[in-house]
Amino acid sequence: MVKEKIHDVVLLLPNGKPRSIQETGHKSLWKYSQSPENLSGLDLKLFDPTQKQLIENLIKNDEWIIEESNKLIDMLKLK
């Protein structure tokens, strides 16, 4: 894993607007959408509570965030 080699690496929280998977014609679908708390089979240990909530909401609403819609500079700002 990257975290083993670069200890300070963190996941960025997307800030783009969620969009409907069906309306955008996105071909990837969420796994286990009936159980959004399972985060589509992702490793739960990798995400903090805010990230988990975002993923769970995306699954519940059948949405995704288009990578290009994120404002990367804002995502990189330190708190």
C-alpha positions in Angstrom: 0.0 0.0 0.0 1.1 3.6 -0.6 0.5 4.5 3.0 3.3 2.1 4.0 5.8 4.0 1.8 4.4 7.5 2.1 3.1 7.9 5.7 1.7 11.4 5.2 -0.5 10.5 2.2 -4.2 11.2 2.7 -7.3 10.8 0.6 -8.8 14.0 -0.7 -12.4 14.6 -0.1 -14.1 15.4 -3.4 -15.9 18.7 -3.6 -17.6 18.2 -7.0 -21.4 18.1 -7.3 -22.8 14.6 -7.2 -24.5 13.6 -10.5 -27.0 10.8 -11.3 -25.4 7.7 -12.7 -28.3 7.1 -15.0 -28.5 10.7 -16.3 -24.8 10.9 -17.1 -24.7 7.5 -18.8 -21.9 6.3 -16.4 -21.3 2.6 -16.9 -20.0 1.8 -13.4 -22.7 0.8 -10.9 -22.4 0.6 -7.1 -22.2 -2.9 -5.7 -24.5 -4.0 -2.9 -26.6 -0.8 -3.4 -29.2 -2.4 -1.0 -26.7 -2.1 1.8 -25.0 1.3 1.3 -23.2 1.0 4.7 -21.0 -1.7 3.1 -19.6 1.1 0.8 -19.9 -1.1 -2.3 -17.3 -3.5 -1.0 -14.6 -0.9 -0.4 -12.2 -1.4 2.6 -14.0 0.5 5.4 -10.7 1.0 7.3 -9.4 3.3 4.6 -12.0 6.0 5.1 -12.8 8.5 7.8 -16.4 9.1 8.9 -16.9 12.0 6.5 -15.6 10.0 3.6 -17.8 7.1 4.5 -20.9 9.3 4.8 -20.2 10.8 1.3 -19.8 7.3 -0.3 -22.9 6.0 1.5 -24.9 9.0 0.3 -23.7 8.6 -3.3 -24.7 4.9 -3.2 -28.2 5.7 -1.6 -28.8 8.3 -4.3 -27.3 6.3 -7.2 -24.9 9.1 -7.9 -21.2 9.6 -8.5 -18.9 12.6 -8.6 -17.2 13.4 -12.0 -13.5 13.8 -11.3 -13.3 16.8 -13.6 -16.0 18.6 -11.6 -13.8 18.8 -8.5 -11.9 22.0 -7.6 -8.5 20.5 -7.0 -6.9 23.6 -5.6 -9.7 23.9 -3.0 -9.3 20.2 -2.1 -5.6 20.7 -1.5 -6.0 23.6 0.9 -5.0 22.7 4.4 -7.5 23.3 7.2 
